[in-house]
Amino acid sequence: MHTFNGKEYPCCTSLTMGVIGGKWKTVILFHLIGRTLRYNELRKEIPMVTERTLSLQLKTLEEDGIIKRKVYTSKPPLKVEYSLTNFGETLIPLIHSISDWGASVVENSTN
């Protein structure tokens, strides 16, 4: 058994999928590679995701230490930015591999 953030996983693969699995987490992480985005910018990048789902996925990724949320309260309107943490940046090669695999599937399906 492997434990991460108080949750137990039967193997390392299930731990990885527990952290980045699901329909939107990997997509969110892909869009945060090398840049910081505000919530509305993420919504524009991923228009198919609902606001509720995006908010929940961002919260989960933040709780797992994958992304950081920075809130600027110096003057209205409230500004919130999301970016990868150092820990989250360790996922970049994996995210790129997932993206490359998807691109190869698309390429091979059109031949």
Biopython code that builds the backbone (N, CA, C, O; Angstrom):
import numpy as np
from Bio.PDB.StructureBuilder import StructureBuilder

atoms = [
    (1, "MET", "N", (0.837, -1.190, 0.000)),
    (1, "MET", "CA", (0.000, 0.000, 0.000)),
    (1, "MET", "C", (0.878, 1.249, 0.000)),
    (1, "MET", "O", (1.940, 1.297, 0.621)),
    (2, "HIS", "N", (0.395, 2.245, -0.715)),
    (2, "HIS", "CA", (1.082, 3.526, -0.778)),
    (2, "HIS", "C", (0.131, 4.595, -0.271)),
    (2, "HIS", "O", (-1.062, 4.567, -0.575)),
    (3, "THR", "N", (0.656, 5.537, 0.498)),
    (3, "THR", "CA", (-0.164, 6.597, 1.067)),
    (3, "THR", "C", (0.311, 7.947, 0.549)),
    (3, "THR", "O", (1.508, 8.233, 0.528)),
    (4, "PHE", "N", (-0.641, 8.770, 0.135)),
    (4, "PHE", "CA", (-0.355, 10.128, -0.311)),
    (4, "PHE", "C", (-1.500, 11.022, 0.126)),
    (4, "PHE", "O", (-2.659, 10.754, -0.189)),
    (5, "ASN", "N", (-1.177, 12.083, 0.851)),
    (5, "ASN", "CA", (-2.178, 13.033, 1.356)),
    (5, "ASN", "C", (-3.322, 12.343, 2.109)),
    (5, "ASN", "O", (-4.487, 12.711, 1.958)),
    (6, "GLY", "N", (-2.979, 11.355, 2.906)),
    (6, "GLY", "CA", (-3.964, 10.675, 3.725)),
    (6, "GLY", "C", (-4.807, 9.640, 3.005)),
    (6, "GLY", "O", (-5.690, 9.036, 3.615)),
    (7, "LYS", "N", (-4.557, 9.420, 1.722)),
    (7, "LYS", "CA", (-5.308, 8.422, 0.966)),
    (7, "LYS", "C", (-4.387, 7.253, 0.668)),
    (7, "LYS", "O", (-3.195, 7.433, 0.421)),
    (8, "GLU", "N", (-4.952, 6.052, 0.693)),
    (8, "GLU", "CA", (-4.164, 4.857, 0.409)),
    (8, "GLU", "C", (-4.437, 4.357, -1.007)),
    (8, "GLU", "O", (-5.568, 4.380, -1.493)),
    (9, "TYR", "N", (-3.362, 3.905, -1.649)),
    (9, "TYR", "CA", (-3.430, 3.398, -3.015)),
    (9, "TYR", "C", (-2.752, 2.037, -3.058)),
    (9, "TYR", "O", (-1.730, 1.841, -2.401)),
    (10, "PRO", "N", (-3.300, 1.089, -3.821)),
    (10, "PRO", "CA", (-2.727, -0.258, -3.863)),
    (10, "PRO", "C", (-1.408, -0.342, -4.635)),
    (10, "PRO", "O", (-0.623, -1.265, -4.419)),
    (11, "CYS", "N", (-1.160, 0.626, -5.541)),
    (11, "CYS", "CA", (0.089, 0.624, -6.310)),
    (11, "CYS", "C", (0.421, 2.044, -6.742)),
    (11, "CYS", "O", (-0.394, 2.956, -6.602)),
    (12, "CYS", "N", (1.611, 2.216, -7.263)),
    (12, "CYS", "CA", (2.059, 3.543, -7.695)),
    (12, "CYS", "C", (1.226, 4.078, -8.854)),
    (12, "CYS", "O", (0.992, 5.283, -8.946)),
    (13, "THR", "N", (0.778, 3.193, -9.736)),
    (13, "THR", "CA", (-0.037, 3.624, -10.869)),
    (13, "THR", "C", (-1.369, 4.188, -10.385)),
    (13, "THR", "O", (-1.828, 5.215, -10.885)),
    (14, "SER", "N", (-1.985, 3.527, -9.421)),
    (14, "SER", "CA", (-3.263, 4.029, -8.904)),
    (14, "SER", "C", (-3.062, 5.353, -8.178)),
    (14, "SER", "O", (-3.947, 6.209, -8.207)),
    (15, "LEU", "N", (-1.921, 5.536, -7.529)),
    (15, "LEU", "CA", (-1.619, 6.811, -6.886)),
    (15, "LEU", "C", (-1.528, 7.909, -7.943)),
    (15, "LEU", "O", (-2.133, 8.971, -7.790)),
    (16, "THR", "N", (-0.782, 7.659, -9.003)),
    (16, "THR", "CA", (-0.640, 8.647, -10.078)),
    (16, "THR", "C", (-1.994, 9.003, -10.668)),
    (16, "THR", "O", (-2.305, 10.180, -10.851)),
    (17, "MET", "N", (-2.799, 7.992, -10.966)),
    (17, "MET", "CA", (-4.114, 8.251, -11.546)),
    (17, "MET", "C", (-5.047, 8.919, -10.540)),
    (17, "MET", "O", (-5.934, 9.681, -10.925)),
    (18, "GLY", "N", (-4.853, 8.638, -9.264)),
    (18, "GLY", "CA", (-5.641, 9.313, -8.246)),
    (18, "GLY", "C", (-5.355, 10.803, -8.193)),
    (18, "GLY", "O", (-6.243, 11.605, -7.904)),
    (19, "VAL", "N", (-4.126, 11.165, -8.472)),
    (19, "VAL", "CA", (-3.726, 12.570, -8.428)),
    (19, "VAL", "C", (-4.072, 13.301, -9.724)),
    (19, "VAL", "O", (-4.582, 14.421, -9.677)),
    (20, "ILE", "N", (-3.805, 12.686, -10.887)),
    (20, "ILE", "CA", (-4.024, 13.401, -12.157)),
    (20, "ILE", "C", (-5.103, 12.778, -13.027)),
    (20, "ILE", "O", (-5.352, 13.257, -14.133)),
    (21, "GLY", "N", (-5.746, 11.722, -12.552)),
    (21, "GLY", "CA", (-6.749, 11.042, -13.359)),
    (21, "GLY", "C", (-8.037, 11.827, -13.481)),
    (21, "GLY", "O", (-8.211, 12.872, -12.854)),
    (22, "GLY", "N", (-8.917, 11.317, -14.284)),
    (22, "GLY", "CA", (-10.183, 11.985, -14.523)),
    (22, "GLY", "C", (-10.136, 12.724, -15.847)),
    (22, "GLY", "O", (-9.106, 12.765, -16.520)),
    (23, "LYS", "N", (-11.241, 13.293, -16.197)),
    (23, "LYS", "CA", (-11.374, 13.905, -17.512)),
    (23, "LYS", "C", (-10.644, 15.243, -17.640)),
    (23, "LYS", "O", (-10.181, 15.581, -18.729)),
    (24, "TRP", "N", (-10.530, 16.017, -16.547)),
    (24, "TRP", "CA", (-10.069, 17.395, -16.680)),
    (24, "TRP", "C", (-8.735, 17.731, -16.033)),
    (24, "TRP", "O", (-8.096, 18.703, -16.437)),
    (25, "LYS", "N", (-8.292, 16.970, -15.049)),
    (25, "LYS", "CA", (-7.072, 17.352, -14.340)),
    (25, "LYS", "C", (-5.862, 17.458, -15.259)),
    (25, "LYS", "O", (-5.115, 18.434, -15.191)),
    (26, "THR", "N", (-5.665, 16.473, -16.107)),
    (26, "THR", "CA", (-4.518, 16.491, -17.008)),
    (26, "THR", "C", (-4.633, 17.649, -17.999)),
    (26, "THR", "O", (-3.626, 18.262, -18.356)),
    (27, "VAL", "N", (-5.834, 17.948, -18.437)),
    (27, "VAL", "CA", (-6.058, 19.062, -19.365)),
    (27, "VAL", "C", (-5.699, 20.383, -18.676)),
    (27, "VAL", "O", (-5.034, 21.235, -19.266)),
    (28, "ILE", "N", (-6.137, 20.544, -17.445)),
    (28, "ILE", "CA", (-5.801, 21.748, -16.670)),
    (28, "ILE", "C", (-4.290, 21.878, -16.535)),
    (28, "ILE", "O", (-3.726, 22.945, -16.774)),
    (29, "LEU", "N", (-3.647, 20.791, -16.153)),
    (29, "LEU", "CA", (-2.190, 20.816, -15.978)),
    (29, "LEU", "C", (-1.481, 21.150, -17.285)),
    (29, "LEU", "O", (-0.512, 21.909, -17.288)),
    (30, "PHE", "N", (-1.956, 20.589, -18.393)),
    (30, "PHE", "CA", (-1.363, 20.876, -19.699)),
    (30, "PHE", "C", (-1.379, 22.384, -19.981)),
    (30, "PHE", "O", (-0.391, 22.942, -20.457)),
    (31, "HIS", "N", (-2.498, 23.029, -19.684)),
    (31, "HIS", "CA", (-2.623, 24.463, -19.959)),
    (31, "HIS", "C", (-1.814, 25.321, -18.991)),
    (31, "HIS", "O", (-1.543, 26.486, -19.284)),
    (32, "LEU", "N", (-1.427, 24.772, -17.856)),
    (32, "LEU", "CA", (-0.625, 25.531, -16.888)),
    (32, "LEU", "C", (0.880, 25.324, -17.071)),
    (32, "LEU", "O", (1.674, 25.946, -16.365)),
    (33, "ILE", "N", (1.279, 24.472, -17.997)),
    (33, "ILE", "CA", (2.712, 24.253, -18.216)),
    (33, "ILE", "C", (3.349, 25.545, -18.701)),
    (33, "ILE", "O", (2.984, 26.076, -19.749)),
    (34, "GLY", "N", (4.293, 26.037, -17.937)),
    (34, "GLY", "CA", (5.066, 27.217, -18.316)),
    (34, "GLY", "C", (4.347, 28.544, -18.225)),
    (34, "GLY", "O", (4.861, 29.561, -18.689)),
    (35, "ARG", "N", (3.155, 28.549, -17.630)),
    (35, "ARG", "CA", (2.455, 29.826, -17.509)),
    (35, "ARG", "C", (1.489, 29.844, -16.331)),
    (35, "ARG", "O", (1.106, 28.808, -15.788)),
    (36, "THR", "N", (1.121, 31.040, -15.969)),
    (36, "THR", "CA", (0.164, 31.280, -14.902)),
    (36, "THR", "C", (-1.113, 31.787, -15.550)),
    (36, "THR", "O", (-1.071, 32.675, -16.401)),
    (37, "LEU", "N", (-2.245, 31.228, -15.149)),
    (37, "LEU", "CA", (-3.522, 31.633, -15.732)),
    (37, "LEU", "C", (-4.523, 31.981, -14.643)),
    (37, "LEU", "O", (-4.527, 31.390, -13.563)),
    (38, "ARG", "N", (-5.362, 32.943, -14.946)),
    (38, "ARG", "CA", (-6.489, 33.264, -14.075)),
    (38, "ARG", "C", (-7.615, 32.279, -14.375)),
    (38, "ARG", "O", (-7.609, 31.599, -15.401)),
    (39, "TYR", "N", (-8.578, 32.216, -13.459)),
    (39, "TYR", "CA", (-9.689, 31.274, -13.596)),
    (39, "TYR", "C", (-10.393, 31.438, -14.947)),
    (39, "TYR", "O", (-10.625, 30.454, -15.648)),
    (40, "ASN", "N", (-10.731, 32.681, -15.313)),
    (40, "ASN", "CA", (-11.449, 32.908, -16.576)),
    (40, "ASN", "C", (-10.600, 32.553, -17.785)),
    (40, "ASN", "O", (-11.139, 32.132, -18.809)),
    (41, "GLU", "N", (-9.289, 32.713, -17.691)),
    (41, "GLU", "CA", (-8.419, 32.311, -18.788)),
    (41, "GLU", "C", (-8.447, 30.796, -18.960)),
    (41, "GLU", "O", (-8.458, 30.292, -20.083)),
    (42, "LEU", "N", (-8.458, 30.071, -17.840)),
    (42, "LEU", "CA", (-8.574, 28.612, -17.906)),
    (42, "LEU", "C", (-9.911, 28.210, -18.519)),
    (42, "LEU", "O", (-9.975, 27.278, -19.320)),
    (43, "ARG", "N", (-10.974, 28.909, -18.144)),
    (43, "ARG", "CA", (-12.303, 28.617, -18.704)),
    (43, "ARG", "C", (-12.305, 28.788, -20.220)),
    (43, "ARG", "O", (-12.922, 28.002, -20.938)),
    (44, "LYS", "N", (-11.610, 29.820, -20.705)),
    (44, "LYS", "CA", (-11.535, 30.055, -22.156)),
    (44, "LYS", "C", (-10.706, 28.974, -22.844)),
    (44, "LYS", "O", (-11.005, 28.583, -23.972)),
    (45, "GLU", "N", (-9.670, 28.493, -22.171)),
    (45, "GLU", "CA", (-8.824, 27.438, -22.736)),
    (45, "GLU", "C", (-9.559, 26.102, -22.801)),
    (45, "GLU", "O", (-9.309, 25.286, -23.689)),
    (46, "ILE", "N", (-10.473, 25.888, -21.846)),
    (46, "ILE", "CA", (-11.192, 24.609, -21.740)),
    (46, "ILE", "C", (-12.700, 24.909, -21.681)),
    (46, "ILE", "O", (-13.320, 24.739, -20.631)),
    (47, "PRO", "N", (-13.282, 25.347, -22.783)),
    (47, "PRO", "CA", (-14.692, 25.782, -22.737)),
    (47, "PRO", "C", (-15.698, 24.665, -22.464)),
    (47, "PRO", "O", (-16.836, 24.948, -22.087)),
    (48, "MET", "N", (-15.304, 23.397, -22.646)),
    (48, "MET", "CA", (-16.252, 22.299, -22.439)),
    (48, "MET", "C", (-16.469, 21.960, -20.966)),
    (48, "MET", "O", (-17.462, 21.316, -20.631)),
    (49, "VAL", "N", (-15.561, 22.380, -20.077)),
    (49, "VAL", "CA", (-15.678, 22.051, -18.661)),
    (49, "VAL", "C", (-16.652, 23.023, -17.992)),
    (49, "VAL", "O", (-16.656, 24.217, -18.290)),
    (50, "THR", "N", (-17.476, 22.495, -17.087)),
    (50, "THR", "CA", (-18.402, 23.368, -16.363)),
    (50, "THR", "C", (-17.641, 24.137, -15.293)),
    (50, "THR", "O", (-16.571, 23.714, -14.856)),
    (51, "GLU", "N", (-18.194, 25.262, -14.876)),
    (51, "GLU", "CA", (-17.550, 26.072, -13.835)),
    (51, "GLU", "C", (-17.382, 25.273, -12.550)),
    (51, "GLU", "O", (-16.332, 25.335, -11.910)),
    (52, "ARG", "N", (-18.403, 24.528, -12.173)),
    (52, "ARG", "CA", (-18.347, 23.741, -10.946)),
    (52, "ARG", "C", (-17.238, 22.699, -11.013)),
    (52, "ARG", "O", (-16.464, 22.549, -10.067)),
    (53, "THR", "N", (-17.160, 21.978, -12.129)),
    (53, "THR", "CA", (-16.131, 20.951, -12.287)),
    (53, "THR", "C", (-14.738, 21.568, -12.269)),
    (53, "THR", "O", (-13.839, 21.048, -11.610)),
    (54, "LEU", "N", (-14.555, 22.669, -12.985)),
    (54, "LEU", "CA", (-13.250, 23.332, -12.997)),
    (54, "LEU", "C", (-12.857, 23.759, -11.590)),
    (54, "LEU", "O", (-11.721, 23.542, -11.168)),
    (55, "SER", "N", (-13.779, 24.358, -10.873)),
    (55, "SER", "CA", (-13.483, 24.791, -9.500)),
    (55, "SER", "C", (-13.100, 23.619, -8.615)),
    (55, "SER", "O", (-12.136, 23.705, -7.854)),
    (56, "LEU", "N", (-13.849, 22.519, -8.710)),
    (56, "LEU", "CA", (-13.554, 21.336, -7.885)),
    (56, "LEU", "C", (-12.205, 20.719, -8.248)),
    (56, "LEU", "O", (-11.446, 20.322, -7.364)),
    (57, "GLN", "N", (-11.905, 20.639, -9.545)),
    (57, "GLN", "CA", (-10.631, 20.058, -9.966)),
    (57, "GLN", "C", (-9.460, 20.929, -9.549)),
    (57, "GLN", "O", (-8.423, 20.413, -9.134)),
    (58, "LEU", "N", (-9.611, 22.256, -9.652)),
    (58, "LEU", "CA", (-8.557, 23.167, -9.206)),
    (58, "LEU", "C", (-8.324, 23.021, -7.706)),
    (58, "LEU", "O", (-7.182, 23.013, -7.245)),
    (59, "LYS", "N", (-9.407, 22.908, -6.951)),
    (59, "LYS", "CA", (-9.286, 22.757, -5.499)),
    (59, "LYS", "C", (-8.562, 21.459, -5.150)),
    (59, "LYS", "O", (-7.688, 21.453, -4.283)),
    (60, "THR", "N", (-8.914, 20.373, -5.809)),
    (60, "THR", "CA", (-8.270, 19.083, -5.553)),
    (60, "THR", "C", (-6.787, 19.123, -5.916)),
    (60, "THR", "O", (-5.948, 18.634, -5.159)),
    (61, "LEU", "N", (-6.464, 19.702, -7.068)),
    (61, "LEU", "CA", (-5.063, 19.811, -7.481)),
    (61, "LEU", "C", (-4.270, 20.679, -6.504)),
    (61, "LEU", "O", (-3.101, 20.410, -6.231)),
    (62, "GLU", "N", (-4.909, 21.708, -5.988)),
    (62, "GLU", "CA", (-4.250, 22.561, -4.987)),
    (62, "GLU", "C", (-4.035, 21.794, -3.681)),
    (62, "GLU", "O", (-2.961, 21.881, -3.086)),
    (63, "GLU", "N", (-5.032, 21.054, -3.236)),
    (63, "GLU", "CA", (-4.913, 20.256, -2.006)),
    (63, "GLU", "C", (-3.809, 19.211, -2.113)),
    (63, "GLU", "O", (-3.154, 18.889, -1.122)),
    (64, "ASP", "N", (-3.605, 18.683, -3.317)),
    (64, "ASP", "CA", (-2.567, 17.678, -3.536)),
    (64, "ASP", "C", (-1.188, 18.304, -3.754)),
    (64, "ASP", "O", (-0.198, 17.589, -3.911)),
    (65, "GLY", "N", (-1.123, 19.637, -3.761)),
    (65, "GLY", "CA", (0.156, 20.320, -3.905)),
    (65, "GLY", "C", (0.675, 20.381, -5.328)),
    (65, "GLY", "O", (1.858, 20.641, -5.547)),
    (66, "ILE", "N", (-0.202, 20.141, -6.303)),
    (66, "ILE", "CA", (0.192, 20.122, -7.711)),
    (66, "ILE", "C", (0.160, 21.536, -8.308)),
    (66, "ILE", "O", (1.024, 21.899, -9.106)),
    (67, "ILE", "N", (-0.830, 22.316, -7.918)),
    (67, "ILE", "CA", (-0.915, 23.699, -8.371)),
    (67, "ILE", "C", (-0.967, 24.625, -7.169)),
    (67, "ILE", "O", (-1.296, 24.215, -6.056)),
    (68, "LYS", "N", (-0.634, 25.884, -7.421)),
    (68, "LYS", "CA", (-0.767, 26.884, -6.360)),
    (68, "LYS", "C", (-1.757, 27.937, -6.823)),
    (68, "LYS", "O", (-1.858, 28.256, -8.007)),
    (69, "ARG", "N", (-2.469, 28.454, -5.864)),
    (69, "ARG", "CA", (-3.494, 29.466, -6.097)),
    (69, "ARG", "C", (-3.035, 30.721, -5.388)),
    (69, "ARG", "O", (-2.829, 30.719, -4.174)),
    (70, "LYS", "N", (-2.874, 31.791, -6.143)),
    (70, "LYS", "CA", (-2.436, 33.050, -5.548)),
    (70, "LYS", "C", (-3.569, 34.056, -5.682)),
    (70, "LYS", "O", (-4.076, 34.307, -6.776)),
    (71, "VAL", "N", (-3.956, 34.625, -4.543)),
    (71, "VAL", "CA", (-5.054, 35.580, -4.513)),
    (71, "VAL", "C", (-4.486, 36.975, -4.271)),
    (71, "VAL", "O", (-3.719, 37.195, -3.332)),
    (72, "TYR", "N", (-4.870, 37.900, -5.122)),
    (72, "TYR", "CA", (-4.486, 39.302, -4.972)),
    (72, "TYR", "C", (-5.705, 40.061, -4.456)),
    (72, "TYR", "O", (-6.735, 40.131, -5.126)),
    (73, "THR", "N", (-5.574, 40.624, -3.262)),
    (73, "THR", "CA", (-6.710, 41.318, -2.653)),
    (73, "THR", "C", (-6.455, 42.807, -2.463)),
    (73, "THR", "O", (-7.236, 43.489, -1.799)),
    (74, "SER", "N", (-5.374, 43.315, -3.037)),
    (74, "SER", "CA", (-5.010, 44.712, -2.798)),
    (74, "SER", "C", (-6.086, 45.692, -3.277)),
    (74, "SER", "O", (-6.309, 46.721, -2.640)),
    (75, "LYS", "N", (-6.745, 45.385, -4.381)),
    (75, "LYS", "CA", (-7.828, 46.240, -4.859)),
    (75, "LYS", "C", (-8.834, 45.400, -5.627)),
    (75, "LYS", "O", (-8.458, 44.431, -6.286)),
    (76, "PRO", "N", (-10.103, 45.759, -5.551)),
    (76, "PRO", "CA", (-11.112, 45.023, -6.299)),
    (76, "PRO", "C", (-10.927, 45.218, -7.794)),
    (76, "PRO", "O", (-10.380, 46.250, -8.181)),
    (77, "PRO", "N", (-11.336, 44.319, -8.651)),
    (77, "PRO", "CA", (-11.928, 43.026, -8.311)),
    (77, "PRO", "C", (-10.858, 42.026, -7.865)),
    (77, "PRO", "O", (-9.676, 42.158, -8.182)),
    (78, "LEU", "N", (-11.312, 41.040, -7.130)),
    (78, "LEU", "CA", (-10.440, 39.986, -6.638)),
    (78, "LEU", "C", (-9.772, 39.296, -7.822)),
    (78, "LEU", "O", (-10.429, 38.960, -8.807)),
    (79, "LYS", "N", (-8.469, 39.088, -7.717)),
    (79, "LYS", "CA", (-7.718, 38.439, -8.796)),
    (79, "LYS", "C", (-7.116, 37.154, -8.244)),
    (79, "LYS", "O", (-6.437, 37.171, -7.218)),
    (80, "VAL", "N", (-7.368, 36.031, -8.932)),
    (80, "VAL", "CA", (-6.835, 34.732, -8.525)),
    (80, "VAL", "C", (-6.079, 34.137, -9.702)),
    (80, "VAL", "O", (-6.592, 34.081, -10.820)),
    (81, "GLU", "N", (-4.847, 33.689, -9.439)),
    (81, "GLU", "CA", (-4.028, 33.078, -10.474)),
    (81, "GLU", "C", (-3.646, 31.664, -10.069)),
    (81, "GLU", "O", (-3.463, 31.366, -8.888)),
    (82, "TYR", "N", (-3.529, 30.792, -11.079)),
    (82, "TYR", "CA", (-3.140, 29.408, -10.858)),
    (82, "TYR", "C", (-1.867, 29.113, -11.639)),
    (82, "TYR", "O", (-1.692, 29.567, -12.770)),
    (83, "SER", "N", (-0.984, 28.345, -11.012)),
    (83, "SER", "CA", (0.247, 27.919, -11.674)),
    (83, "SER", "C", (0.689, 26.598, -11.065)),
    (83, "SER", "O", (0.198, 26.193, -10.011)),
    (84, "LEU", "N", (1.615, 25.934, -11.732)),
    (84, "LEU", "CA", (2.156, 24.680, -11.204)),
    (84, "LEU", "C", (3.110, 24.967, -10.052)),
    (84, "LEU", "O", (3.854, 25.948, -10.081)),
    (85, "THR", "N", (3.085, 24.121, -9.058)),
    (85, "THR", "CA", (4.088, 24.178, -8.001)),
    (85, "THR", "C", (5.345, 23.465, -8.515)),
    (85, "THR", "O", (5.333, 22.872, -9.594)),
    (86, "ASN", "N", (6.412, 23.530, -7.743)),
    (86, "ASN", "CA", (7.611, 22.765, -8.114)),
    (86, "ASN", "C", (7.273, 21.280, -8.206)),
    (86, "ASN", "O", (7.742, 20.586, -9.108)),
    (87, "PHE", "N", (6.461, 20.797, -7.272)),
    (87, "PHE", "CA", (6.021, 19.404, -7.282)),
    (87, "PHE", "C", (5.196, 19.121, -8.534)),
    (87, "PHE", "O", (5.362, 18.078, -9.168)),
    (88, "GLY", "N", (4.312, 20.044, -8.889)),
    (88, "GLY", "CA", (3.496, 19.895, -10.097)),
    (88, "GLY", "C", (4.327, 19.875, -11.361)),
    (88, "GLY", "O", (3.986, 19.187, -12.323)),
    (89, "GLU", "N", (5.423, 20.629, -11.364)),
    (89, "GLU", "CA", (6.299, 20.654, -12.537)),
    (89, "GLU", "C", (6.963, 19.304, -12.788)),
    (89, "GLU", "O", (7.405, 19.034, -13.905)),
    (90, "THR", "N", (7.041, 18.461, -11.778)),
    (90, "THR", "CA", (7.604, 17.122, -11.982)),
    (90, "THR", "C", (6.704, 16.277, -12.885)),
    (90, "THR", "O", (7.139, 15.253, -13.412)),
    (91, "LEU", "N", (5.462, 16.701, -13.063)),
    (91, "LEU", "CA", (4.516, 15.986, -13.932)),
    (91, "LEU", "C", (4.625, 16.391, -15.399)),
    (91, "LEU", "O", (4.018, 15.746, -16.254)),
    (92, "ILE", "N", (5.382, 17.440, -15.711)),
    (92, "ILE", "CA", (5.451, 17.940, -17.089)),
    (92, "ILE", "C", (5.855, 16.857, -18.087)),
    (92, "ILE", "O", (5.203, 16.737, -19.124)),
    (93, "PRO", "N", (6.902, 16.057, -17.828)),
    (93, "PRO", "CA", (7.230, 15.004, -18.808)),
    (93, "PRO", "C", (6.077, 14.021, -19.013)),
    (93, "PRO", "O", (5.829, 13.581, -20.136)),
    (94, "LEU", "N", (5.387, 13.682, -17.955)),
    (94, "LEU", "CA", (4.245, 12.769, -18.049)),
    (94, "LEU", "C", (3.109, 13.396, -18.857)),
    (94, "LEU", "O", (2.513, 12.733, -19.706)),
    (95, "ILE", "N", (2.813, 14.654, -18.599)),
    (95, "ILE", "CA", (1.751, 15.358, -19.326)),
    (95, "ILE", "C", (2.108, 15.439, -20.815)),
    (95, "ILE", "O", (1.255, 15.219, -21.676)),
    (96, "HIS", "N", (3.377, 15.755, -21.112)),
    (96, "HIS", "CA", (3.807, 15.801, -22.513)),
    (96, "HIS", "C", (3.680, 14.422, -23.168)),
    (96, "HIS", "O", (3.263, 14.326, -24.323)),
    (97, "SER", "N", (4.035, 13.360, -22.447)),
    (97, "SER", "CA", (3.898, 12.002, -22.996)),
    (97, "SER", "C", (2.445, 11.667, -23.296)),
    (97, "SER", "O", (2.143, 11.079, -24.335)),
    (98, "ILE", "N", (1.552, 12.034, -22.402)),
    (98, "ILE", "CA", (0.123, 11.796, -22.616)),
    (98, "ILE", "C", (-0.354, 12.567, -23.846)),
    (98, "ILE", "O", (-1.092, 12.030, -24.672)),
    (99, "SER", "N", (0.066, 13.819, -23.962)),
    (99, "SER", "CA", (-0.303, 14.648, -25.112)),
    (99, "SER", "C", (0.262, 14.072, -26.411)),
    (99, "SER", "O", (-0.438, 13.995, -27.420)),
    (100, "ASP", "N", (1.522, 13.671, -26.377)),
    (100, "ASP", "CA", (2.146, 13.090, -27.573)),
    (100, "ASP", "C", (1.445, 11.807, -28.001)),
    (100, "ASP", "O", (1.248, 11.573, -29.193)),
    (101, "TRP", "N", (1.069, 10.977, -27.031)),
    (101, "TRP", "CA", (0.369, 9.739, -27.353)),
    (101, "TRP", "C", (-0.967, 10.055, -28.034)),
    (101, "TRP", "O", (-1.321, 9.423, -29.029)),
    (102, "GLY", "N", (-1.705, 11.027, -27.499)),
    (102, "GLY", "CA", (-2.977, 11.416, -28.109)),
    (102, "GLY", "C", (-2.796, 11.927, -29.522)),
    (102, "GLY", "O", (-3.592, 11.620, -30.409)),
    (103, "ALA", "N", (-1.740, 12.715, -29.733)),
    (103, "ALA", "CA", (-1.462, 13.230, -31.080)),
    (103, "ALA", "C", (-1.138, 12.091, -32.041)),
    (103, "ALA", "O", (-1.554, 12.120, -33.199)),
    (104, "SER", "N", (-0.398, 11.087, -31.568)),
    (104, "SER", "CA", (-0.057, 9.959, -32.442)),
    (104, "SER", "C", (-1.293, 9.123, -32.767)),
    (104, "SER", "O", (-1.405, 8.594, -33.873)),
    (105, "VAL", "N", (-2.203, 9.000, -31.833)),
    (105, "VAL", "CA", (-3.448, 8.275, -32.092)),
    (105, "VAL", "C", (-4.245, 8.980, -33.178)),
    (105, "VAL", "O", (-4.763, 8.339, -34.093)),
    (106, "VAL", "N", (-4.342, 10.291, -33.076)),
    (106, "VAL", "CA", (-5.067, 11.067, -34.075)),
    (106, "VAL", "C", (-4.385, 10.935, -35.430)),
    (106, "VAL", "O", (-5.053, 10.727, -36.443)),
    (107, "GLU", "N", (-3.072, 11.053, -35.456)),
    (107, "GLU", "CA", (-2.316, 10.955, -36.700)),
    (107, "GLU", "C", (-2.485, 9.588, -37.357)),
    (107, "GLU", "O", (-2.685, 9.498, -38.568)),
    (108, "ASN", "N", (-2.405, 8.529, -36.559)),
    (108, "ASN", "CA", (-2.515, 7.171, -37.095)),
    (108, "ASN", "C", (-3.947, 6.812, -37.509)),
    (108, "ASN", "O", (-4.147, 5.952, -38.367)),
    (109, "SER", "N", (-4.917, 7.453, -36.917)),
    (109, "SER", "CA", (-6.312, 7.150, -37.259)),
    (109, "SER", "C", (-6.723, 7.811, -38.570)),
    (109, "SER", "O", (-7.732, 7.428, -39.162)),
    (110, "THR", "N", (-5.961, 8.792, -39.028)),
    (110, "THR", "CA", (-6.301, 9.454, -40.290)),
    (110, "THR", "C", (-5.579, 8.843, -41.477)),
    (110, "THR", "O", (-5.817, 9.233, -42.620)),
    (111, "ASN", "N", (-4.701, 7.891, -41.214)),
    (111, "ASN", "CA", (-3.934, 7.239, -42.311)),
    (111, "ASN", "C", (-4.684, 6.061, -42.878)),
    (111, "ASN", "O", (-4.197, 5.402, -43.796)),
]
sb = StructureBuilder()
sb.init_structure("model")
sb.init_model(0)
sb.init_chain("A")
sb.init_seg("    ")
for serial, (resi, resn, name, xyz) in enumerate(atoms, 1):
    if name == "N":
        sb.init_residue(resn, " ", resi, " ")
    sb.init_atom(name, np.array(xyz, "f"), 0.0, 1.0, " ", f" {name:<3s}", serial, name[0])
structure = sb.get_structure()
